[in-house]
């Protein structure tokens, strides 16, 4: 989705997107999952780490791009073609996410139905349709109501089969119960077993994360001075962060449940970070350092799909290790090259950094040829 304000390219949004997708690929591809620095792993349940910022940042960015891309169409009058384009894009993203889960064995009996791209597709669809029918005040009200409604649902409604309903329990909370009931245990995230971090009910607050991005996009599009725009990003960002910490004791930060406090906190951080990028890049013009992130940002979908497929492929290719045992090609590369370089956590990180640098080279080739893969 193009990131443009009028005729001016919003480079800061491309850079923010590029940083976010690069971070997502890097934390998804360590040398070994058994040796991670804490900031590069998700919080086990309640709490938050820098890795937990990545997905909400991406949804926020999707939201920012919506009024920038669709705003002119709204001003000219929403037609049937606009709705069809939104529906087509959402469906394609959902299908690509499903393909990545099914590849390479296509075992539909254990197909994980939710997922990262699937959530992006659903949030994009819902938020775009809301955007076409509302103004910024109505969007704000919808966002607030959804966060409060989700909080009430998660804390008041009892879960069948549980003596105590609590969000402190990975199984005995409403979101996990609905995931197991609607999707079935064979179609949710296998590592979690009793819930899915991109599940059904938690998509409601994820939509609010995207709405926060839409409101930000509207703010940037408005006829204000650059100073007013960047000041507003920091002001509203800090307000959301304070509100998030006030809510945290009652509804703790939790990425898997996408709690309302988590929405406010990550949206606040995203506003501040985008404000910093906007000031530094689009206002002050310091762009020399941004090229790698622009390269990632303009081909974010290609990077996510390609890196995911390669990781899956070399994870299933079996080779003979130094001890004569069969290991994956990825494991062989890690043990042959990276394990020798440093301690376990640093070696695992070096592998992840090398992986993202490899993909930077491939994305640079696409960028050089002006090939931008979009849906």
Phi and psi in degrees as a GROMACS rama.xvg file:
@    title "Ramachandran Plot"
@    xaxis  label "Phi"
@    yaxis  label "Psi"
@TYPE xy
-61.5134  142.14  UNK-2
-111.092  83.1194  UNK-3
-133.502  142.387  UNK-4
-114.044  107.515  UNK-5
64.8274  -121.463  UNK-6
-101.654  2.26291  UNK-7
-100.319  126.734  UNK-8
-69.8514  129.642  UNK-9
-86.4132  82.6811  UNK-10
-61.791  -35.1357  UNK-11
-59.4967  -34.7025  UNK-12
-71.6523  -39.023  UNK-13
-61.4802  -42.6958  UNK-14
-64.9128  -44.7325  UNK-15
-59.9959  -44.4545  UNK-16
-63.1591  -42.7121  UNK-17
-63.6357  -43.0818  UNK-18
-62.2478  -40.7924  UNK-19
-68.1645  -47.0643  UNK-20
-69.4273  -34.1762  UNK-21
-63.859  -41.6654  UNK-22
-63.5175  -39.3677  UNK-23
-63.2825  -44.9878  UNK-24
-66.4081  -39.3523  UNK-25
-66.8294  -46.145  UNK-26
-72.9568  -19.958  UNK-27
-82.4916  -7.93405  UNK-28
-135.038  59.9662  UNK-29
-74.5445  167.121  UNK-30
-63.547  -40.4853  UNK-31
-150.016  140.395  UNK-32
-74.314  -11.748  UNK-33
-85.7587  -4.73629  UNK-34
-139.012  91.7281  UNK-35
-129.075  139.638  UNK-36
-68.4574  138.708  UNK-37
-50.6528  -40.3013  UNK-38
-64.599  -17.7858  UNK-39
-97.2133  12.0775  UNK-40
-123.83  150.725  UNK-41
-68.6093  150.389  UNK-42
-60.6509  140.377  UNK-43
-61.1497  -39.0963  UNK-44
-151.497  -102.326  UNK-45
-68.5233  151.744  UNK-46
109.337  178.378  UNK-47
-153.279  142.939  UNK-48
-127.125  168.045  UNK-49
-55.7294  -31.2458  UNK-50
-63.4869  -30.5526  UNK-51
-74.6806  -9.61875  UNK-52
-78.0237  -25.6045  UNK-53
-63.7229  -52.4252  UNK-54
-65.4463  -46.3017  UNK-55
-63.3185  -32.8533  UNK-56
-60.0308  -41.7744  UNK-57
-66.3712  -42.2208  UNK-58
-63.4988  -38.9451  UNK-59
-58.8552  -45.4864  UNK-60
-63.0643  -40.9175  UNK-61
-56.3067  -42.6756  UNK-62
-65.1152  -43.4931  UNK-63
-57.1831  -39.5278  UNK-64
-72.1279  -20.8608  UNK-65
-61.9104  -55.0703  UNK-66
-68.4922  -26.5007  UNK-67
-68.2332  -39.7638  UNK-68
-83.8968  -36.3473  UNK-69
-101.806  -9.3429  UNK-70
-57.5994  -44.1151  UNK-71
-64.7291  -38.0269  UNK-72
-64.3737  -37.1633  UNK-73
-64.9546  -43.0631  UNK-74
-63.7856  -34.787  UNK-75
-83.8488  -11.5119  UNK-76
110.309  121.473  UNK-77
-73.7084  126.512  UNK-78
-112.663  174.108  UNK-79
-60.9509  -33.5307  UNK-80
-62.5682  -34.6523  UNK-81
-63.8304  -45.7833  UNK-82
-64.2298  -40.3748  UNK-83
-64.9277  -37.6318  UNK-84
-65.8454  -42.1331  UNK-85
-64.3001  -45.4881  UNK-86
-63.6913  -43.1732  UNK-87
-62.3094  -45.4288  UNK-88
-63.3296  -43.5773  UNK-89
-62.9112  -44.1491  UNK-90
-63.6287  -42.6176  UNK-91
-63.3366  -43.7851  UNK-92
-63.0549  -41.7295  UNK-93
-63.0176  -43.7672  UNK-94
-66.8058  -37.5815  UNK-95
-63.9497  -42.3928  UNK-96
-61.4446  -40.6765  UNK-97
-65.5938  -40.5133  UNK-98
-60.6714  -42.5392  UNK-99
-62.3669  -35.0773  UNK-100
-72.8543  -34.9646  UNK-101
-80.9744  -29.9587  UNK-102
-63.8753  137.557  UNK-103
-103.173  -1.24705  UNK-104
-93.5599  -22.6526  UNK-105
53.7315  52.9112  UNK-106
-91.4578  92.7709  UNK-107
-67.6113  -21.0563  UNK-108
-67.9009  -23.7609  UNK-109
-123.087  24.8127  UNK-110
-67.2354  123.267  UNK-111
-77.6885  113.701  UNK-112
-75.5359  -46.8775  UNK-113
-72.9746  170.028  UNK-114
170.08  177.426  UNK-115
-64.7397  -55.248  UNK-116
-66.221  -33.7734  UNK-117
-62.5707  -41.965  UNK-118
-66.9852  -41.3659  UNK-119
-58.5076  -43.2355  UNK-120
-61.3124  -47.3346  UNK-121
-66.1743  -44.2473  UNK-122
-65.7132  -39.5817  UNK-123
-62.8937  -44.5115  UNK-124
-61.7189  -53.2703  UNK-125
-62.9008  -47.377  UNK-126
-67.4727  -38.6315  UNK-127
-62.9132  -42.8301  UNK-128
-65.4459  -39.7795  UNK-129
-63.8922  -43.7848  UNK-130
-58.6667  -39.9399  UNK-131
-66.682  -20.2082  UNK-132
-112.772  2.06506  UNK-133
-135.262  171.835  UNK-134
-110.019  -178.576  UNK-135
-64.9722  -32.9532  UNK-136
-67.1624  -44.7439  UNK-137
-65.1039  -38.1021  UNK-138
-60.3483  -43.0475  UNK-139
-62.7503  -44.706  UNK-140
-62.7322  -43.5657  UNK-141
-60.0634  -43.9219  UNK-142
-61.3925  -46.1575  UNK-143
-63.3747  -45.1462  UNK-144
-62.381  -42.4008  UNK-145
-63.2806  -41.1218  UNK-146
-65.9399  -42.8482  UNK-147
-68.2843  -40.8392  UNK-148
-62.38  -43.0112  UNK-149
-64.185  -41.6988  UNK-150
-58.8096  -46.2901  UNK-151
-64.8489  -44.006  UNK-152
-57.4245  -44.6917  UNK-153
-75.9719  -21.122  UNK-154
-109.331  -13.3579  UNK-155
-110.102  -43.1197  UNK-156
-74.0284  124.647  UNK-157
-70.824  149.335  UNK-158
-99.6439  122.588  UNK-159
-56.3655  136.45  UNK-160
86.262  -2.76837  UNK-161
-112.906  130.504  UNK-162
-64.4203  -38.1224  UNK-163
-130.802  129.197  UNK-164
-92.3507  120.844  UNK-165
-153.541  142.951  UNK-166
-76.1638  -5.08236  UNK-167
-75.4251  -14.8477  UNK-168
-105.369  130.745  UNK-169
-67.8394  -22.8533  UNK-170
-102.413  -37.7374  UNK-171
-95.2527  54.6549  UNK-172
-132.97  156.182  UNK-173
-61.7649  -39.6299  UNK-174
-62.3164  -45.224  UNK-175
-64.7912  -41.1019  UNK-176
-61.0355  -43.7  UNK-177
-66.5164  -38.3714  UNK-178
-60.9831  -45.0991  UNK-179
-66.6296  -36.695  UNK-180
-74.4509  -46.1617  UNK-181
-78.5483  -48.0276  UNK-182
-90.274  -32.8292  UNK-183
89.0118  152.504  UNK-184
-61.7266  -25.7647  UNK-185
-79.9003  -7.47374  UNK-186
-122.455  20.5587  UNK-187
-120.077  176.521  UNK-188
-59.1665  120.209  UNK-189
-64.7737  -36.2728  UNK-190
-65.3505  -33.5104  UNK-191
-81.4899  -34.3053  UNK-192
72.3086  -42.9539  UNK-193
-114.641  -1.4033  UNK-194
-154.328  168.593  UNK-195
-125.701  127.521  UNK-196
-66.8997  -15.0419  UNK-197
-115.352  41.2467  UNK-198
-74.6293  -173.502  UNK-199
-70.1193  -60.5486  UNK-200
-66.9517  -36.6035  UNK-201
-70.8067  -5.62292  UNK-202
-69.5341  -26.5916  UNK-203
-57.7028  -55.5284  UNK-204
-67.5425  -27.111  UNK-205
-63.6503  -33.3119  UNK-206
-61.4148  -37.214  UNK-207
-66.357  -36.6566  UNK-208
-57.2819  -42.3424  UNK-209
-69.6128  -38.1503  UNK-210
-61.4007  -39.8596  UNK-211
-57.8135  -38.7109  UNK-212
-66.1678  -40.4265  UNK-213
-60.5924  -45.5347  UNK-214
-60.8317  -37.0967  UNK-215
-66.0607  -43.0934  UNK-216
-60.5046  -40.4171  UNK-217
-64.2115  -39.0542  UNK-218
-62.7445  -43.3338  UNK-219
-69.7363  -28.755  UNK-220
-78.8636  -21.3465  UNK-221
-66.6037  157.211  UNK-222
-80.4119  84.3302  UNK-223
-131.978  163.576  UNK-224
-72.9264  159.657  UNK-225
-58.863  -38.8131  UNK-226
-64.5112  -40.964  UNK-227
-63.648  -40.3423  UNK-228
-64.5165  -49.6711  UNK-229
-70.1083  -34.8153  UNK-230
-64.5708  -40.1056  UNK-231
-64.6579  -39.1465  UNK-232
-60.2938  -46.3167  UNK-233
-68.8822  -40.0604  UNK-234
-62.7258  -52.435  UNK-235
-67.6294  -33.6724  UNK-236
-61.8265  -45.8146  UNK-237
-66.6522  -37.48  UNK-238
-59.5087  -46.2818  UNK-239
-64.6553  -38.6685  UNK-240
-63.6202  -43.3306  UNK-241
-63.4199  -45.9778  UNK-242
-61.1599  -37.7212  UNK-243
-62.7351  -44.8228  UNK-244
-68.3803  -29.3002  UNK-245
-70.0248  -33.4451  UNK-246
-83.0772  -26.5962  UNK-247
-51.8737  -41.8328  UNK-248
-62.9081  -26.0155  UNK-249
-97.5618  -28.3477  UNK-250
-145.262  82.0953  UNK-251
-61.4261  154.871  UNK-252
-54.4922  127.649  UNK-253
-156.987  110.194  UNK-254
-67.6096  -40.6464  UNK-255
-62.3106  -36.8918  UNK-256
-92.9602  -9.51118  UNK-257
51.0755  51.8152  UNK-258
-61.3023  158.87  UNK-259
-61.1092  -38.0425  UNK-260
-65.3398  -36.5858  UNK-261
-63.5326  -39.6363  UNK-262
-60.4137  -49.4281  UNK-263
-63.5022  -43.282  UNK-264
-65.7033  -48.5422  UNK-265
-70.3753  -33.8929  UNK-266
-66.5374  -39.333  UNK-267
-62.974  -44.0666  UNK-268
-63.776  -40.4711  UNK-269
-63.2991  -40.6822  UNK-270
-61.144  -45.3406  UNK-271
-66.5317  -40.3691  UNK-272
-68.6293  -42.7029  UNK-273
-63.8922  -38.4805  UNK-274
-59.7954  -42.4462  UNK-275
-62.9456  -46.3848  UNK-276
-63.4389  -42.3144  UNK-277
-62.093  -43.3118  UNK-278
-67.1855  -47.1951  UNK-279
-69.8415  -41.0743  UNK-280
-94.9455  -56.0997  UNK-281
-82.1127  -27.3588  UNK-282
-94.0966  -54.2008  UNK-283
-81.9638  -20.5796  UNK-284
81.3806  19.4116  UNK-285
-82.9264  91.9676  UNK-286
-115.762  -5.69863  UNK-287
-62.5701  -29.6067  UNK-288
-87.4915  -5.77253  UNK-289
-88.3379  -11.8845  UNK-290
-53.3571  -48.8816  UNK-291
-57.6843  -37.8183  UNK-292
-76.6863  -31.8622  UNK-293
-64.4665  -42.2301  UNK-294
-58.8606  -43.8857  UNK-295
-67.772  -42.4223  UNK-296
-66.7437  -35.2895  UNK-297
-81.9619  -10.0439  UNK-298
-131.327  42.2939  UNK-299
-61.0436  -41.7458  UNK-300
-66.4014  -42.5419  UNK-301
-61.8088  -40.7228  UNK-302
-63.3636  -45.5994  UNK-303
-64.1697  -46.2746  UNK-304
-66.6077  -49.6388  UNK-305
-62.1078  -45.2063  UNK-306
-66.4604  -35.1732  UNK-307
-68.2265  -42.3322  UNK-308
-65.9489  -43.7262  UNK-309
-63.4863  -42.6702  UNK-310
-60.8095  -39.1687  UNK-311
-67.753  -41.8609  UNK-312
-64.9881  -50.7475  UNK-313
-79.9134  -3.23531  UNK-314
-82.571  -22.4396  UNK-315
-103.075  -16.2784  UNK-316
-72.5018  125.118  UNK-317
-100.955  132.936  UNK-318
-131.192  169.062  UNK-319
-90.2037  123.43  UNK-320
-79.5602  -179.361  UNK-321
-62.5884  -28.9388  UNK-322
-89.6936  6.0506  UNK-323
86.7307  -5.01417  UNK-324
-86.7032  153.231  UNK-325
-77.6005  128.327  UNK-326
-134.998  166.866  UNK-327
-70.2396  157.912  UNK-328
-60.3211  -39.7928  UNK-329
-61.4208  -45.0512  UNK-330
-62.994  -38.0501  UNK-331
-65.2744  -44.0025  UNK-332
-61.7826  -43.4465  UNK-333
-63.7012  -46.959  UNK-334
-71.9516  -32.9352  UNK-335
-75.1827  -37.8822  UNK-336
-107.634  -51.7339  UNK-337
-87.2501  -33.6372  UNK-338
-59.0745  -29.607  UNK-339
-77.1865  -13.5173  UNK-340
-82.6964  -33.8726  UNK-341
-163.123  -167.681  UNK-342
-68.2814  170.595  UNK-343
-58.2617  -47.5264  UNK-344
-66.8877  -40.7056  UNK-345
-69.0039  -39.3759  UNK-346
-62.3279  -42.0369  UNK-347
-63.0234  -40.1921  UNK-348
-67.367  -41.2295  UNK-349
-61.5623  -37.5333  UNK-350
-61.3168  -46.6106  UNK-351
-62.7142  -41.3693  UNK-352
-64.8152  -42.3424  UNK-353
-62.2274  -37.5749  UNK-354
-64.1604  -43.3064  UNK-355
-72.5568  -30.7725  UNK-356
-68.4068  -36.9446  UNK-357
-60.0393  -43.1237  UNK-358
-73.5671  -25.9807  UNK-359
-62.7918  -40.7581  UNK-360
-62.1812  -45.6402  UNK-361
-64.5631  -41.3938  UNK-362
-69.1887  -30.2048  UNK-363
-64.5863  -38.7487  UNK-364
-60.0559  -43.5766  UNK-365
-64.0387  -43.9481  UNK-366
-62.0404  -41.6812  UNK-367
-61.7793  -35.4603  UNK-368
-87.6351  3.06299  UNK-369
58.7269  39.6443  UNK-370
-100.838  114.924  UNK-371
-122.026  114.479  UNK-372
-90.9031  116.617  UNK-373
-136.226  166.658  UNK-374
